[in-house]
Amino acid sequence: MIALRVSFFDVAVPVLLISITVLVLVIAFRKLRSRWAIGHPNSEKFAVLYSLEKQPITGEVEIYYELEQAKDIEIWLLDSEMNDKMRIDSRLAKKGGTKINFDSKVVENGRYFYELRSENQKTSKAIYIDN
């Protein structure tokens, strides 16, 4: 039988070098991906629709959203099955925050959704109306 003598450093140094190389490549890939914003949507193209502070709602309520750039926006009220119930507002909204007043007395009590729609987005939030 032939016995091979292998020192610890003959094995450890190449393993350590390979591990460090892989780690550096992973870190570099993540930095490039975050710099090029691969896998992340451009937030300037989307609106932010905020939830209502008070639940359940009664009477008139303000629906608030923010935009990074002006665009055509529609606000819809949907029933509990996510079917269109009524259009609350439709406008060319300017950059920044916008408040829309909605009178909840025009619909029956129950669970609804309000939805912001644009050419590239649909965002919904749940509400409960109890007049």
C-alpha positions as CSV (number, residue, x, y, z in Angstrom):
1,M,0.0,0.0,0.0
2,I,1.3,3.4,-0.9
3,A,0.8,6.2,1.7
4,L,0.6,9.8,0.4
5,R,1.7,12.6,2.6
6,V,-0.4,15.6,2.0
7,S,0.1,18.6,4.2
8,F,-2.7,20.7,5.6
9,F,-1.6,23.7,3.6
10,D,-1.6,21.8,0.3
11,V,-5.4,21.3,0.7
12,A,-6.4,24.4,2.7
13,V,-4.9,27.1,0.6
14,P,-6.6,26.1,-2.7
15,V,-10.0,25.6,-0.9
16,L,-9.6,29.0,0.7
17,L,-8.7,30.7,-2.6
18,I,-11.7,29.1,-4.4
19,S,-14.0,30.1,-1.6
20,I,-12.8,33.7,-1.6
21,T,-13.1,33.9,-5.4
22,V,-16.7,32.7,-5.3
23,L,-17.6,35.1,-2.5
24,V,-16.1,38.1,-4.4
25,L,-18.0,37.1,-7.6
26,V,-21.3,36.8,-5.7
27,I,-20.8,40.2,-4.1
28,A,-19.8,41.8,-7.4
29,F,-22.9,40.3,-9.1
30,R,-25.2,41.7,-6.4
31,K,-23.6,45.1,-6.7
32,L,-24.0,45.2,-10.5
33,R,-27.6,43.9,-10.3
34,S,-28.6,46.6,-7.8
35,R,-26.8,49.3,-9.8
36,W,-28.5,48.3,-13.0
37,A,-31.8,47.8,-11.1
38,I,-32.4,44.3,-12.7
39,G,-35.4,42.7,-11.1
40,H,-36.7,45.9,-9.5
41,P,-39.5,47.9,-11.1
42,N,-38.9,51.6,-11.7
43,S,-40.9,53.3,-8.9
44,E,-41.4,56.4,-11.1
45,K,-43.8,54.5,-13.3
46,F,-46.1,53.5,-10.4
47,A,-48.5,55.2,-8.0
48,V,-48.7,54.5,-4.3
49,L,-52.2,53.9,-3.0
50,Y,-52.5,54.3,0.8
51,S,-54.9,52.4,3.1
52,L,-57.6,54.3,4.9
53,E,-56.8,55.1,8.5
54,K,-60.2,54.4,10.0
55,Q,-62.1,51.2,9.5
56,P,-65.0,50.6,9.2
57,I,-65.7,53.8,7.3
58,T,-68.8,55.9,7.6
59,G,-69.9,58.9,5.6
60,E,-67.3,60.7,3.5
61,V,-63.8,59.5,3.4
62,E,-60.6,60.7,1.6
63,I,-58.7,58.3,-0.6
64,Y,-55.0,59.3,-1.0
65,Y,-52.4,58.3,-3.5
66,E,-49.0,59.6,-4.7
67,L,-47.4,59.8,-8.1
68,E,-43.8,60.4,-9.3
69,Q,-45.0,61.7,-12.7
70,A,-48.3,62.9,-14.1
71,K,-50.5,60.2,-15.6
72,D,-54.1,59.2,-16.2
73,I,-55.6,57.6,-13.1
74,E,-59.0,56.0,-12.4
75,I,-60.3,55.1,-8.9
76,W,-62.9,52.3,-8.8
77,L,-65.0,50.8,-6.1
78,L,-65.2,47.0,-6.4
79,D,-67.6,44.7,-4.6
80,S,-66.4,41.8,-2.5
81,E,-66.1,39.6,-5.6
82,M,-63.7,42.2,-7.1
83,N,-66.2,43.2,-9.8
84,D,-66.6,46.8,-10.8
85,K,-69.3,48.6,-8.7
86,M,-68.7,52.2,-9.6
87,R,-66.1,54.6,-10.8
88,I,-65.2,57.1,-8.0
89,D,-62.9,59.3,-10.0
90,S,-61.0,59.6,-13.3
91,R,-58.4,62.3,-14.1
92,L,-55.0,63.2,-15.3
93,A,-53.3,63.4,-12.0
94,K,-50.3,65.6,-11.4
95,K,-47.0,64.6,-9.7
96,G,-47.3,64.4,-5.9
97,G,-50.1,63.5,-3.6
98,T,-53.8,63.6,-4.5
99,K,-56.9,63.3,-2.2
100,I,-60.2,62.0,-3.6
101,N,-63.3,62.4,-1.5
102,F,-65.8,59.5,-1.6
103,D,-69.2,59.4,0.0
104,S,-69.8,55.9,1.3
105,K,-73.5,56.5,1.8
106,V,-74.1,55.9,-1.9
107,V,-73.5,52.1,-1.5
108,E,-74.8,49.5,0.9
109,N,-73.0,48.4,4.0
110,G,-70.4,45.6,3.5
111,R,-67.0,44.7,2.4
112,Y,-65.6,46.5,-0.7
113,F,-62.3,47.3,-2.4
114,Y,-61.1,50.5,-3.9
115,E,-58.7,50.2,-6.8
116,L,-56.3,52.6,-8.5
117,R,-55.9,51.9,-12.2
118,S,-53.4,53.4,-14.7
119,E,-52.1,52.1,-18.0
120,N,-49.5,49.9,-16.3
121,Q,-50.9,49.3,-12.8
122,K,-53.8,48.1,-10.7
123,T,-53.6,48.4,-7.0
124,S,-56.4,47.5,-4.6
125,K,-57.1,48.1,-0.9
126,A,-59.9,46.6,1.2
127,I,-62.5,48.7,3.1
128,Y,-65.5,47.9,5.2
129,I,-68.5,50.3,4.9
130,D,-70.8,50.6,7.9
131,N,-73.1,53.6,7.6
